[in-house]
Amino acid sequence: MFRRPTRPESGGSAPRPGMKDLGRAMRYLGLYKRTTALAYISLFISIGAQLVVPQLVQNVIDAVTQGLIALEAGRLPGDAQAVMAQQLGLTADGLAQIAANPEAPIYWALLFILIFSVARGFFAFAQTFMGQKVSQDLAFEFRNELFAKIQRLSFSYHDRNRTGQLMIRATDDVEKVRIFIGQGLLMTVQALVLLTGSLVVLALTNWQLTLAILPVLPIALVMFMIFGATAQPLFVAVQRKLSQLNDILQENLAGVKVVKSFVRERQEFKRFDDSAADFMNEQIRVAKIFSFLFPVVFLIANLGQAAVLYFGGVQIIGGTLTLGEWQKFSLYLIYVFFPIGQLGFIISQMSQASASASRIFEILDAKNDVTDKPDATSLPAVEGSVRFEDVSFRYFSSSDPVLKEINLEARPGETVALLGSTGSGKTTIINLIPRFYDVSEGRVTIDGHDVRDMTLESLRRQIGIVLQETNLFTGTIRDNIAFGRPEASDEEVIAAAKAAAAHEFITSFPDGYQTPVGERGATLSGGQKQRVAIARALLTDPRILILDDSTSSVDVATEALIQKALDRLMAGRTSFVIAQRISTVLSADQILVLDNGELVAQGTHAELMESSPIYAEIYRSQLVEDAAPEEEPALA
């Protein structure tokens, strides 16, 4: 099986774009050997047919010339005819046969020109079609690999990279690599074969005249090498500017309601306009180089043509070159300078593809912080015991720990509530259980199994999660509830929706469970999206349930409904609940109070009211102080 070649890690430094990554991309052609072989076989046959045509043109011109001479010779005395035949390299009988039917060689030459032209057209079509097909196949492979890799990458990678930049890698960068492999690479091989073949034929035809054009070829090649080295970093800058432009576009489309709410349309348009101007200016810099390059190419070609006209004319006058040979030489000369002209397009596509290939492999080679160990085993069905043993955690290996020596134990079936101010480490704790991140120190165990020793799939399948940010996918409400279990029956989906207090509002829609949710659930309210997300988690029937502030977007009445359903469903499950409202966690088996990454208090509500000033302050601020305004009128 074809294996995608790997690149050595660069120690975290950004890789320099070059032919190495482009060559690595071209090795993907090994996945489609048959199609690739057909494309290049067609290319060679097409070029072979093309190289034959100038020789046939010479035959036509020579046949016309000889026919005219034979007709004129027929009017001369016999001795003069013999002399003329000798000068043409013919016998007297041969000259007479030409005079009798001077058009015959022309017809045969034209017939062969037609045959070879048709062959060239057919195989040129096959070359182009197969080249495009294999390039589309490679684009398919790259996009799938990129998507699969992005799906597997750890949260820490997504924390460091913008969504818009990742989208550009999977779309525009892949397209640039595809265009080069489907067009530029074939064009490169075609140019080299056509140039080499033409030079060989020219040398065999008239080596003295060939020497007249050779000096211009190194000049053209050196010039293209200089332009290629100059253009490549410019294309890297173009792709970077395009990524920045796409970031702004993606952010504004996702946050269009916020932009409108704060009347920031003009400012955001200015931001987009500035980025678009930067992108345009980078493209203009590239255009300046190539707008200078192509006139220089044509100048070099014209100098070569002028040399041929001069030296060829001298040879014709001297009688050492026929008109047919001169015309053949002129046609082959076009085949020499045409590939040189193609080098401009080739270098342009190669520079863009090289920069894009480096950006693609930058993702494919990205190190995943959270992976299965080589000897990882599947996590068996769990009871639900979760332990944190001296757990510390740092984001991106920074010096400041987010969590500091956390020790806690949740026994099977217990509900553990986490309280604390923003940034205290609540969300980080629940992210360590399903291994969205790995601990920096210590370990997290489930039923005594270190989560790092278990496969990610078997671990996460036994954990139900409702994140603070509710994400729904384009599709129906039913599709979103059954996201974790697509094979679930309608009865199971409805049961989960009822448990999450979502069934009533779902059935109020004309299409019920088949109601489209729109992009990111745009057709649902915040509370409705939250309940669908809860139903989605509950349908998987997890042994461990994580609720990250899952009632933050609902009103008090809906919260009460959800809380009652959750109280029933959390029975027998180990549940971790992050809540801003202390009223939702009063009955928790354990309440953990976190402050600045440290576990400062732990116990039941009654225990913490006695032992934890921080917890008591939170309780008073949310319940006692909220009741004060209602009492004030009675005191007046």
C-alpha positions in Angstrom: 0.0 0.0 0.0 1.2 3.5 -0.8 2.4 5.3 2.3 2.4 9.1 2.6 6.1 10.0 3.1 6.9 11.7 6.3 9.1 14.7 6.9 11.5 15.0 9.9 10.3 17.4 12.6 11.9 20.8 12.3 12.0 21.5 16.0 9.0 23.8 15.9 10.4 26.2 13.3 8.3 27.0 10.3 9.4 25.0 7.3 10.8 26.9 4.4 8.8 26.3 1.2 10.8 24.5 -1.4 10.9 21.8 -4.0 11.1 19.1 -1.2 7.5 19.5 -0.2 6.3 19.8 -3.8 8.3 16.6 -4.7 6.6 14.9 -1.8 3.2 16.0 -3.1 4.1 14.6 -6.5 4.9 11.2 -5.0 1.2 10.9 -4.3 0.9 10.0 -8.0 1.9 6.5 -6.9 -1.6 6.1 -5.7 -2.9 6.4 -9.2 -0.2 4.7 -11.3 -2.4 3.6 -14.2 -4.0 7.0 -14.8 -0.6 8.7 -14.4 1.0 6.3 -16.9 -1.7 6.8 -19.4 -1.3 10.6 -19.2 2.4 10.5 -19.8 2.3 7.8 -22.5 -0.3 10.0 -24.3 2.0 13.0 -23.8 5.0 11.2 -25.4 2.9 9.9 -28.4 1.5 13.4 -28.9 4.9 15.0 -28.9 6.2 12.3 -31.2 3.4 13.1 -33.7 4.1 16.8 -33.3 7.8 16.4 -34.1 7.1 14.5 -37.3 5.0 17.3 -38.8 7.8 19.7 -39.7 9.6 16.9 -41.6 6.4 16.3 -43.6 6.1 20.1 -44.3 9.6 20.0 -45.7 8.6 17.1 -47.9 5.6 19.2 -49.3 7.8 22.2 -50.0 10.6 20.1 -51.6 8.0 18.2 -53.6 6.5 21.5 -54.9 10.1 22.8 -55.7 11.1 19.6 -57.5 7.8 19.5 -59.4 8.3 23.1 -60.7 11.9 22.2 -61.6 10.8 19.0 -63.3 8.2 20.8 -65.4 10.8 23.4 -66.4 13.3 20.7 -67.2 10.9 19.0 -69.5 11.2 21.9 -71.9 15.0 21.7 -72.0 17.2 19.5 -74.3 18.0 16.0 -73.1 21.6 16.8 -72.1 20.4 19.7 -70.0 17.8 17.6 -68.3 20.4 15.0 -67.3 22.6 17.8 -65.8 19.6 19.2 -63.8 18.6 15.7 -62.6 22.1 15.2 -61.4 22.0 18.4 -59.5 18.8 17.3 -57.8 20.2 13.9 -57.0 17.8 12.2 -59.3 18.0 10.1 -62.5 16.6 11.3 -65.7 13.8 8.7 -65.4 13.1 9.9 -61.8 12.9 13.5 -63.0 10.5 12.4 -65.8 8.3 10.6 -63.3 8.0 13.7 -61.2 7.2 15.9 -64.2 4.5 13.4 -65.2 2.8 13.6 -61.8 4.2 16.5 -59.8 1.2 16.5 -57.3 1.6 12.9 -56.1 4.3 13.6 -53.4 2.2 16.6 -52.1 -0.9 14.4 -51.7 1.1 11.7 -49.8 2.7 14.3 -47.5 -0.6 16.0 -46.8 -2.2 12.6 -46.0 0.5 11.9 -43.5 0.2 15.4 -42.0 -3.5 14.8 -41.5 -2.9 11.4 -39.9 -0.2 12.6 -37.5 -2.3 15.8 -36.7 -5.3 13.6 -35.8 -3.1 11.3 -33.7 -1.6 14.3 -32.0 -5.1 15.8 -31.3 -6.4 12.5 -29.9 -3.4 11.8 -27.6 -3.3 15.5 -26.5 -6.9 15.1 -25.4 -6.1 11.9 -23.6 -3.1 13.6 -21.9 -5.1 16.5 -20.8 -8.1 14.4 -19.6 -5.9 11.9 -17.7 -3.8 14.7 -16.2 -6.9 16.5 -14.9 -8.4 13.3 -13.6 -5.3 12.3 -11.7 -5.0 15.9 -10.3 -8.6 15.8 -9.1 -7.9 12.4 -7.5 -4.9 13.9 -5.7 -6.9 16.9 -4.5 -9.5 14.4 -3.2 -6.7 12.6 -1.3 -5.2 15.8 0.1 -8.6 17.2 1.2 -9.5 14.0 2.9 -6.1 13.7 4.6 -6.3 17.3 5.8 -9.8 16.9 7.1 -9.0 13.7 8.9 -5.8 15.2 10.4 -7.6 18.3 11.5 -10.3 16.1 13.1 -7.5 14.2 15.0 -5.5 17.2 16.1 -5.6 18.0 19.8 -7.5 21.0 21.2 -4.1 22.7 21.8 -3.5 22.8 18.1 -6.8 24.5 17.4 -6.2 26.9 20.2 -3.1 28.1 18.4 -4.4 28.2 14.8 -7.3 30.1 13.3 -10.2 28.4 11.6 -9.8 30.6 8.4 -6.2 29.6 8.0 -7.1 25.9 8.2 -9.9 26.4 5.7 -7.5 28.0 3.2 -5.1 25.0 3.4 -7.9 22.6 2.6 -9.2 24.6 -0.3 -7.0 27.2 -2.0 -3.7 25.5 -1.2 -4.9 22.1 -2.3 -6.2 23.7 -5.6 -2.8 25.2 -6.4 -1.0 21.9 -5.9 -3.7 20.2 -8.0 -3.3 22.7 -10.8 0.5 22.2 -11.0 0.3 18.4 -10.9 -2.6 18.4 -13.4 -1.2 21.1 -15.8 2.2 22.4 -14.7 4.0 19.1 -14.2 2.7 17.7 -17.6 3.7 21.0 -19.2 7.2 20.7 -17.7 7.7 17.2 -19.1 6.2 18.3 -22.4 8.5 21.3 -22.6 11.6 19.3 -21.8 10.8 16.5 -24.2 9.8 19.0 -27.0 12.9 21.1 -26.4 15.3 18.2 -26.4 13.7 16.5 -29.3 13.7 19.6 -31.4 17.3 20.4 -30.6 18.3 16.8 -31.6 16.4 17.1 -34.9 17.9 20.5 -35.6 21.4 19.3 -35.0 20.9 16.4 -37.3 19.4 18.6 -39.9 21.9 21.5 -39.9 24.4 21.6 -37.0 25.9 24.9 -38.2 22.6 26.7 -38.1 21.8 25.1 -34.7 24.9 26.6 -33.3 23.5 30.1 -34.1 20.6 29.7 -31.6 22.4 27.9 -28.8 23.8 31.0 -27.1 20.3 32.3 -26.3 19.2 29.2 -24.5 21.4 29.5 -21.4 20.5 33.1 -21.1 16.8 32.2 -21.0 17.3 29.4 -18.5 19.4 31.5 -16.1 16.8 34.3 -16.3 14.0 31.9 -15.4 15.9 30.5 -12.5 16.4 34.0 -11.1 12.7 34.8 -11.6 11.7 31.6 -9.9 13.9 32.2 -6.9 12.4 35.7 -6.6 8.8 34.7 -7.1 8.6 31.8 -4.7 8.7 33.9 -1.4 6.2 36.3 -3.0 3.7 33.5 -3.5 4.2 32.5 0.2 3.3 36.1 1.2 0.3 36.0 -1.1 -1.0 32.8 0.6 -0.4 34.3 4.0 -2.4 37.5 3.1 -5.2 35.3 1.6 -5.4 33.4 4.9 -5.7 36.7 6.9 -8.4 37.8 4.5 -10.2 34.5 5.0 -9.9 34.8 8.8 -11.7 38.2 8.7 -14.4 36.9 6.4 -15.0 33.7 8.5 -15.1 35.7 11.8 -17.6 38.2 10.4 -19.9 35.6 8.9 -19.9 33.7 12.2 -20.4 36.8 14.3 -22.6 38.9 12.0 -25.2 39.3 14.8 -22.6 40.8 17.1 -21.3 43.1 14.4 -24.8 44.4 13.7 -25.7 44.7 17.4 -22.8 46.9 18.1 -23.1 48.8 14.8 -19.6 47.9 13.7 -20.3 47.3 10.0 -18.2 50.3 8.9 -15.3 49.3 11.1 -15.4 45.7 10.0 -15.6 46.7 6.4 -12.6 48.9 6.9 -10.8 46.0 8.4 -11.7 43.7 5.5 -10.9 46.4 3.0 -7.4 46.9 4.5 -6.7 43.1 4.4 -8.1 42.9 0.8 -5.8 45.8 -0.2 -2.8 44.0 1.3 -3.7 40.8 -0.6 -4.1 42.8 -3.8 -0.8 44.6 -3.4 1.0 41.2 -2.9 -0.5 39.9 -6.1 0.5 43.1 -7.9 4.1 42.6 -6.8 4.0 39.1 -8.4 2.3 40.5 -11.5 5.1 43.1 -11.9 7.7 40.4 -12.0 5.9 38.3 -14.6 4.8 41.3 -16.7 8.5 42.0 -17.1 9.4 38.3 -17.6 7.3 37.5 -20.6 8.4 40.4 -22.9 12.0 39.4 -22.1 11.2 35.8 -23.2 9.7 37.0 -26.5 12.8 39.3 -27.0 15.1 36.3 -26.6 12.9 34.2 -29.0 13.0 37.0 -31.6 16.8 37.2 -31.3 17.0 33.5 -32.0 14.6 33.8 -35.0 16.6 36.7 -36.4 19.8 34.6 -36.2 18.1 31.8 -38.1 16.8 34.2 -40.7 20.2 35.7 -41.3 22.4 32.5 -41.3 19.7 30.4 -43.0 19.4 33.0 -45.7 23.2 32.9 -46.3 23.1 29.1 -46.6 20.1 29.3 -49.1 22.0 31.8 -51.2 25.1 29.5 -51.0 23.0 26.5 -52.1 23.7 24.5 -49.0 20.1 24.8 -47.6 16.9 24.1 -49.4 13.7 26.0 -48.9 12.1 22.9 -47.4 14.9 22.4 -45.0 14.8 26.1 -44.0 11.0 25.9 -43.4 11.5 22.7 -41.3 14.2 24.4 -39.3 11.9 27.4 -38.7 9.1 25.1 -37.4 11.5 23.2 -35.1 12.8 26.5 -33.9 9.3 27.4 -32.8 9.3 24.1 -30.9 12.5 25.2 -29.2 11.3 28.7 -28.1 7.7 27.7 -27.3 8.8 25.5 -24.3 11.0 28.4 -23.2 8.0 30.6 -23.2 6.1 28.0 -21.3 8.7 28.2 -18.5 7.0 31.4 -17.3 3.7 29.7 -16.6 5.5 26.6 -15.3 7.6 28.7 -12.8 4.5 30.6 -11.7 2.5 27.4 -11.0 5.5 25.7 -9.5 6.2 28.6 -7.1 2.6 28.7 -6.0 2.3 25.0 -5.7 5.6 24.8 -3.7 4.4 27.3 -1.2 1.0 25.6 -0.9 2.5 22.1 -0.6 4.6 23.3 2.4 1.5 24.8 4.0 -0.4 21.5 3.4 2.3 19.3 4.9 2.7 21.7 7.8 -0.7 20.5 8.9 -0.2 16.8 7.9 3.1 16.7 9.8 1.8 18.7 12.8 2.5 16.9 16.1 -0.6 15.7 18.0 -0.3 16.3 21.7 -3.0 13.8 22.6 -2.6 10.4 20.8 -3.1 6.7 21.6 -0.1 5.0 22.9 1.3 2.2 20.8 0.2 -0.3 23.5 -3.1 1.5 24.3 -5.9 -0.9 25.3 -9.7 -0.5 25.0 -11.4 0.8 28.1 -13.8 -1.8 29.3 -17.3 -0.9 30.5 -16.7 1.3 33.6 -18.4 1.7 36.9 -17.6 5.4 36.9 -14.9 6.0 39.5 -12.8 9.0 38.6 -9.7 10.1 40.4 -7.3 13.0 40.0 -3.9 12.2 41.6 -1.6 15.2 42.1 -2.7 16.7 38.8 -1.1 19.8 37.5 -1.6 21.3 34.0 0.0 23.9 31.8 -1.2 25.1 28.4 1.5 25.0 25.7 4.1 24.0 28.3 4.0 27.5 29.8 5.6 28.2 33.1 2.3 29.2 34.9 0.2 26.1 35.8 -3.6 26.4 35.3 -4.1 23.6 37.7 -1.9 22.9 40.7 -1.7 19.5 42.4 -5.4 18.7 42.2 -6.5 15.6 44.2 -10.1 14.4 44.1 -12.2 11.3 43.8 -15.6 10.8 42.4 -17.2 7.5 43.3 -19.6 5.7 40.9 -22.9 7.4 40.7 -21.8 10.6 42.5 -22.5 14.1 41.3 -19.6 16.4 41.6 -20.2 20.1 41.2 -17.4 22.6 40.4 -17.6 26.2 41.4 -15.2 29.1 41.1 -14.6 32.4 39.4 -13.7 32.6 35.7 -10.3 31.2 35.0 -10.2 29.2 38.2 -9.7 25.9 36.3 -13.2 24.4 36.3 -13.4 23.7 32.5 -9.8 22.5 32.5 -10.6 19.8 35.0 -13.5 18.4 32.9 -11.3 18.6 29.7 -8.8 16.3 31.3 -11.2 13.5 31.8 -11.9 12.7 28.1 -8.3 13.7 27.3 -9.1 16.8 25.3 -5.7 17.7 26.9 -3.2 15.6 28.8 -2.1 16.3 32.3 1.3 18.0 32.7 1.9 16.2 36.0 0.1 13.5 38.0 -2.6 11.3 36.4 -6.3 10.9 35.9 -7.8 7.5 36.3 -11.2 5.9 35.6 -11.9 2.7 37.5 -8.1 2.6 38.2 -7.2 2.9 34.5 -4.9 5.8 33.6 -6.8 7.5 30.8 -3.5 7.9 28.9 -3.3 4.1 28.6 -6.7 3.7 27.0 -7.7 4.4 23.4 -9.3 7.7 22.9 -12.4 6.2 21.1 -13.1 3.7 23.9 -12.6 6.4 26.5 -14.8 9.1 24.9 -17.6 6.7 24.0 -18.3 6.2 27.7 -18.4 9.9 28.5 -21.4 12.2 27.6 -20.5 15.8 27.3 -22.5 19.0 27.0 -20.0 21.9 26.4 -20.5 25.5 27.4 -20.6 26.5 23.8 -23.5 24.7 22.1 -22.6 23.5 18.6 -25.3 22.1 16.4 -24.7 20.8 12.8 -26.6 21.6 9.7 -29.4 19.1 9.4 -32.6 18.3 11.4 -33.2 18.3 15.1 -33.3 14.5 15.0 -29.9 14.4 13.2 -28.4 16.5 15.9 -29.8 14.5 18.8 -28.7 11.2 17.2 -25.2 12.7 16.3 -23.4 10.3 18.7 -25.7 7.3 17.8 -27.0 7.7 14.2 -28.5 4.2 14.4 -30.8 5.1 17.4 -34.5 4.5 16.9 -37.1 7.3 16.9 -38.3 6.1 20.3 -34.8 6.4 21.8 -34.4 9.9 20.3 -37.8 11.0 21.7 -37.0 9.6 25.1 -33.7 11.5 25.2 -35.5 14.7 24.1 -38.2 14.3 26.8 -35.5 13.7 29.4 -33.8 17.0 28.4 -37.2 18.9 28.4 -36.9 19.4 24.7 -39.8 17.2 23.4 -42.4 19.9 23.9 -40.8 22.7 21.9 -39.7 20.2 19.2 -43.2 19.0 18.6 -44.5 22.6 18.5 -42.6 23.0 15.1 -44.6 22.0 12.0 -42.0 19.5 11.0 -41.3 18.2 14.6 -38.1 16.3 14.8 -37.4 16.8 11.1 -37.2 20.6 11.5 -33.9 22.0 10.0 -31.8 23.7 12.7 -30.0 26.0 10.2 -26.3 26.9 10.3 -25.0 26.4 13.8 -28.6 26.0 15.0 -29.6 29.5 13.9 -33.3 28.7 13.9 -33.3 27.7 17.6 -33.0 29.9 20.7 -30.1 29.5 23.0 -32.1 27.5 25.5 -33.5 25.2 22.8 -30.0 24.6 21.4 -28.8 23.8 25.0 -31.6 21.2 25.5 -30.9 19.6 22.1 -27.2 19.3 23.2 -28.2 17.7 26.5 -30.4 15.2 24.6 -27.5 14.4 22.3 -25.3 13.6 25.3 -28.0 11.6 27.1 -28.8 9.4 24.0 -25.4 7.8 24.2 -26.3 6.6 27.7 -22.8 7.4 29.2 -21.5 6.1 32.5 -19.8 9.5 33.1 -21.7 12.7 32.4 -20.1 16.1 32.0 -22.2 19.2 32.0 -20.3 22.4 31.4 -22.6 25.1 32.6 -25.3 23.4 30.5 -28.2 25.5 31.9 -26.6 28.9 31.3 -28.8 29.7 28.3 -32.3 28.8 29.7 -34.7 30.7 31.9 -35.5 29.7 35.5 -38.6 27.7 34.6 -36.8 25.7 31.9 -33.9 25.3 34.1 -36.1 23.7 36.7 -37.5 21.3 34.1 -34.1 20.3 32.9 -32.7 20.0 36.4 -35.5 17.6 37.4 -34.8 15.5 34.3 -31.0 15.6 35.0 -31.5 14.6 38.6 -33.3 11.4 37.4 -30.8 10.7 34.6 -27.7 11.4 36.7 -28.8 8.7 39.2 -26.3 5.8 38.8 -24.0 7.9 36.7 -20.9 9.8 37.7 -21.6 13.4 36.9 -19.4 16.5 36.8 -21.4 19.7 36.7 -20.1 23.2 36.2 -22.7 25.7 37.2 -22.8 29.4 37.7 -26.0 29.2 39.7 -25.3 27.7 43.1 -29.0 26.6 43.4 -28.4 23.9 40.8 -25.7 22.1 42.8 -27.0 22.3 46.4 -27.8 18.6 46.3 -24.5 17.5 44.8 -22.6 14.7 46.6 -19.4 16.8 46.4 -18.9 20.5 45.7 -15.4 21.5 44.6 -14.4 25.1 45.0 -11.5 26.2 42.9 -9.6 29.4 43.0 -6.7 30.3 40.8 -6.1 26.7 39.8 -6.2 25.3 43.3 -8.8 23.2 45.0 -9.4 25.4 48.0 -12.5 23.6 49.4 -14.3 20.3 49.0 -17.5 18.8 50.6 -21.2 19.0 50.7 -23.2 22.2 50.8 -23.7 22.0 54.5 -20.0 21.2 55.1 -18.8 24.0 52.9 -21.1 26.6 54.5 -19.3 25.9 57.7 -15.8 25.5 56.5 -15.3 27.6 53.3 -15.6 31.4 53.4 -15.3 31.5 49.6 -18.3 29.1 49.2 -20.3 30.9 51.8 -19.6 34.2 50.0 -20.8 32.8 46.7 -23.9 31.4 48.4 -24.8 34.7 50.0 -24.1 36.8 46.9 -26.4 34.6 44.7 -29.2 33.7 47.1 -29.3 36.0 50.1 -28.5 39.3 48.3 -30.9 38.4 45.4 -33.7 38.1 48.0 -33.0 41.6 49.5 -34.8 43.7 46.8 -37.9 41.7 47.3 -37.9 42.4 51.1 -37.2 46.1 50.8 -40.8 47.2 50.0 -42.0 45.4 53.1 -39.4 47.3 55.2 -40.5 50.6 53.9 
